Amino acid sequence: MKSNRLLFEQAPENVLTLELKTPEGLKEYSLVLSYKAIIKAEEISGLNFALFANWQKLSAANLSILLWASMLRYHPEVTLDDVREWVPPAVYADIFSALLQLCHPEVMEAIKKSLEVRKEDSTPGELAPSQQ
């Protein structure tokens, strides 16, 4: 009888600290995009965030759901409405990048490498070959 096994390591807990300035002072929130958080976000949004393709045209509504779900492990008292009140539109790109780094670090690394290559390939004032 042939025995099959699947062996993997438990995912390390990558924690991101979100600092929120409030009238009462600075508050810190620990964000974790565990599989449990991804599933919770999927239950509400209908999007599977474990698939990178679903990140490519992420709406502000779905980003707020993902941000909220990433707070649940350490801050279960925070509501989705709280998150939507706290986050100004101007930080959308920063939140997107931070959460993408937590969920898909390999994608962020590829993006960084691509940007470095483009920077090396271009002279100031000129377009890189890939941009022509």
N, C-alpha and C positions, 0 to 999 in steps of 0.2 A: 504494500500500500504506500503510495506516494504522499508525503506530507508537504503541504505548502505553508509558507509563513510570510507574514508581512511584518517587517520590523521598521520602526521609525522612532525618532527621539521626540519627546515632548517638546513642543515649540517653546522657545525661551520667551519669557514675558518682557516684551519691549514696551516700556512705559514712557509716554510723552507727558510732560508737564505743561499744562495750559495756564497761563497767568491772566487773570481778568481784573481790570481796574474797575472798582465800583466806588460810589460815594463813601462807602464805609471803609475803603482801603483795598489792598491787593488780596485777591483770593486765588488759591492754587487748586487746580483739578488735575488728577492723574488719569490719563487716557490710555486704554488698552484695547487694541482691536483683535480680540480673541475670536475663535471660531463662534463662540456663543454670542458675542456682540455682532458678528457678521450675520448670523442667523436671525437675531432679533431685528436688525435693520432690514433684512430681506422680508421678514414677516409683515413689516409695515409698508415698505416701499415697493415690494415685488421684484426688486433687483438683487441678483446674486453678486455681492461685492467681492467674492472670492475669485470671480472672473474679471480679469483686467478690462476686457472689452466693455463691461458695464460702467467703467469709470470714465470712458472717453467723452461722453456728453452728459455729465452729471449735472442735474439741476440743483439750484440752491435748496429746494425743498428736500431732495434726497441727500444732499450733503449734510444738512442739519440733522436728518435722521441718523446718518452714520456717525456724526459727531456725538449726538446724544447716546447712541448705543455704546460708543467707546468709553463713555463716562460711567456706565452702569455698574461695573465691578467695584469701583471705589466710591461712587457717589450715587447710589440708587435713589436718593431723594430728589435728584435733579430731574425735571420734566422736559419733555420735548418743547413745550411752550417756553420754559426758562431759556433753553438754548437759543430758540428763535428770537427771544427778546434781547439776549446778550450780544449776539454776534452781528457786527455791522457788515454790510456788503463789501466794504473795502478790504476785508481780510479773507474773503472767499478763497483767493488763490493760495494764500499762506496755509489756510486750514486744509485745502485740497492736497497740497504738497506734503504736509505733515502726516495726514492720514494715509495717503498713498505710500509714503515711506514706511509707515507701520505695517500696512497690509501687504505691499508688494515692493520690498526693498530692492529686488533685482531690477524692477522697471525703473525706479529712480536712479539706480546706478548706471543703467544703460542711457538714460536721458542725460545725466551728467557727462558721461564719456562722449556722447554725441555732440554736446555743446562745446566741450573742450576741443574736439577735432575741428569743428566749425571755426572756433576762435583761432586755432593754429593755422588753418587753411586760408584765412583772409588777412589782408593788409588793412590797416585802418582806412576807412573810406571806400573800400572795395567790397564787393559781394564775394562770399565764399563760393567755390564751384558748385556746391549743392544748392545754392540760392539763385543761381543764374538761369 
